[in-house]
């Protein structure tokens, strides 16, 4: 059980940052969204409407990303070098190219589809939590994740074919 703000931040900040990064594609914006998420959670007087604290924080982060996106109405270029730190150089290079290709595609998805996919794949949330965060039905959450996975898989196969 998390008993204070510092513990809450330590436990969830990395997850919120990763989620925000996948949605907005920019490290600085992800840091800002992460900070703002915790400020809003700390200062909120509303009752928590999510099943878990993590779900509540992800909902706040999602809303902040939406707000930012609506203000900007443009895509931002992805930064190079966002890879796993413990890989061999040849694995890092190959995975980095695949990751950047996947992230470019994810940035083109409608926001709800992008959020659903990232919540499922990156944060491993249940479909119920995804449905609650997005304020959609359980069936709609399952369909969005499934269809978006298919689109991503098809896109990645097309990119591999073009590279050959």
C-alpha angles and dihedrals in degrees: 000000000000109000105179143023095259092055091046091052093045092050100046111020095091092049092049092047093050091048092049092046092053091050100045102024095220127102096210093049090047090053091049092048091048092052093045091048092059093043090053093045091050095047099038117118093188122103114257107258099188130090093237138025089242090053090050092051092046090051091054091047092049091052091049091051090050091050092049092046093050090052095050103031091193139095121250124218115255120245121241122236103043096137140128109281100219100058129110114256095253091049091046092052094048094043092045092056092047092046092050091048091050092046092050089053093045089053089060094055122100109268096249092051091046093050093047092051095046093046090053101040103032102030098027092222121170119255088248092058091046090051090050094048092048094038092233134121122278091246091051091051092052092047093048093051093045096048093044091050089052091050091049093048092049092048093050091050090051090051091050091050092050091050092057 
